[in-house]
Amino acid sequence: MDWKVFLATFTAVFFAELADKTQLVGIGMAAKTGKPVSVWLGSVCAYIIVTVISVFIGLLMARFLKPELIRYLGASLFVIIGLLMLFKLI
């Protein structure tokens, strides 16, 4: 295992996910249902599946596109979506 890649990925995902809408859903579901273990298991399973899908998409894209282009496309989409949300267009 490449620990440098592991730690970089862990750190990036950890800080990107802090206080995002996924956590707010988890907080709301746990408060509403009173079943934190079920909410946690559902959240973990969903996140595993989403992560597997995103990793495979990344591998597929890497076969056809340079990593730098993927990074710039991702950053551009992030900015565009942010601007659309800022101006309440989505």
C-alpha positions in Angstrom: 0.0 0.0 0.0 1.2 3.5 -0.8 0.8 5.2 2.5 1.5 8.7 1.1 -1.4 8.3 -1.3 -3.6 6.8 1.4 -2.9 9.7 3.8 -3.4 12.3 1.2 -6.7 10.8 0.1 -7.9 10.4 3.7 -7.0 14.0 4.6 -8.7 15.4 1.5 -11.9 13.4 1.9 -12.0 14.0 5.6 -11.8 17.7 5.4 -14.1 17.9 2.3 -16.8 16.0 4.1 -16.7 18.0 7.3 -20.1 19.7 7.9 -21.4 18.9 4.4 -25.0 17.9 3.5 -24.3 14.2 4.0 -23.4 14.8 7.6 -26.5 17.0 8.1 -28.6 14.1 6.7 -27.0 11.7 9.2 -27.6 14.1 12.1 -31.2 14.6 11.0 -31.9 10.9 10.5 -30.3 9.9 13.8 -32.3 12.6 15.7 -35.5 11.6 13.9 -35.2 7.9 14.3 -33.3 7.5 17.5 -31.4 4.7 15.9 -27.8 5.9 15.4 -26.3 2.5 14.7 -28.7 1.9 11.8 -28.1 5.4 10.5 -24.4 4.9 10.7 -24.5 1.5 8.9 -26.7 3.0 6.2 -24.4 5.9 5.8 -21.2 3.8 5.7 -22.7 1.4 3.1 -23.9 4.2 0.9 -20.5 6.0 1.1 -18.6 2.8 0.3 -20.7 2.3 -2.9 -20.4 5.9 -4.0 -16.6 5.8 -3.4 -16.2 2.5 -5.4 -18.2 4.1 -8.3 -16.1 7.2 -8.2 -12.8 5.3 -8.1 -13.8 3.2 -11.1 -14.9 6.3 -13.0 -11.5 7.9 -12.2 -9.7 4.8 -13.4 -11.7 4.7 -16.6 -11.2 8.5 -17.2 -7.4 8.0 -16.6 -7.3 5.6 -19.6 -8.4 8.3 -22.0 -7.5 11.7 -20.3 -4.4 13.0 -18.6 -4.7 13.4 -14.8 -4.1 17.1 -15.1 -7.0 17.5 -17.4 -9.2 15.5 -15.1 -8.1 17.8 -12.2 -8.9 21.0 -14.2 -12.2 19.6 -15.3 -13.2 18.7 -11.8 -12.1 22.1 -10.4 -14.0 23.9 -13.2 -17.2 22.0 -12.6 -16.9 22.7 -8.9 -16.6 26.4 -9.5 -19.4 26.4 -12.1 -21.8 24.6 -9.8 -20.8 27.0 -7.0 -21.6 30.0 -9.1 -24.9 28.5 -10.3 -25.8 27.9 -6.7 -24.7 31.4 -5.6 -26.9 33.0 -8.2 -29.7 30.6 -7.4 -29.9 29.1 -10.9 -29.9 25.6 -9.5 
